[in-house]
Amino acid sequence: MKYPLISIGMPVMNGAQYLATAIESILDQSYSNFELIIADDVSTDNSTQIIEKYARKDKRIHFIKHKIQQGRAENFNYVLEHAKGEYFIWHSQDDLRDPKCLEILYQTIQNDPHAVVAVSRFANLHHKKTYPHAVRPTHLQTGDLQTFLQHPDLSFFYGLYKTAVLRKTGGYYADNRPFFKSSDFVMICRPLLHGNYVYTPELLFYKRDSGLHTDRYATVKNNLTNQQTRKTILRYLLFPYFFLIDRVVLTQDIFQTNKKFTDKILLFLWLWINYMIELFKYFLTIIRGIPALLSGITRVIMHKS
């Protein structure tokens, strides 16, 4: 039996620290019929040398080095545009996958003829420790956009998608919002307007974390002098605005589909219920983080004095 080609897109920008292990976790996959498209966005570290070393050893690697910087969202979409496979998956420059990840995701997506994406349980990686996320309940191991909105999970971004559907829905969504000019949430929801997700509870994906997810309060408290940390905090403070823009965009998408009017109304309601839930969780996080933020500010003031 000949298995279909899977395209793996890896956008790179100064990723030398973890790049070799990220590439190796793809080359070690038990599912061998894939292409790895790596697009370097004018890195200033030795990312190019690392990629070239692996590209010389494995012809499945297609390496593109941009001469003019594209930007994050544009580079993510660049690797999608150049994909030749029936299925597509993004893989970041610092993430890891279990050797059976592609094989199991492919088998999983075959179980539902209406599925447009297959996803797995994942874990965060931080300071060489793994932090597995909870397994989705059995009744949530397949579903549509309505199901996803009731139990959202941004790790779906790194699922195995049908390439045609991902392209049809625009790939990685970007706009002119400040700081982080794209939306994982919109990108995930759009394909689910055209089909189902399927989920496997096996732990197959490891997402590298700087600490702002697994250890966010300690990071804010102890690392506020770091410019990147301060920038990330500022972006986080804009999340309510980002949440709102995402829901406005998706409201338009919902009412432009060919779904029944009653289905559109139901999706619309779930979308905005999800908005209120996410806002509530956001403000709880902010309240819990106030002591750490105040402690961090004190450290900055004492450091400057």
PyMOL commands that set and color helices and strands:
alter all, ss='L'
color gray80, all
select helices_A, chain A and resi 16-27+47-57+72-81+101-109+138-140+145-150+154-158+163-168+184-189+191-193+216-222+227-237+239-256+261-304
alter helices_A, ss='H'
color red, helices_A
select strands_A, chain A and resi 6-12+34-40+61-65+87-90+96-97+115-126+129-132+142-143+160-162+173-174+182-183+196-208
alter strands_A, ss='S'
color yellow, strands_A
deselect
rebuild
show_as cartoon
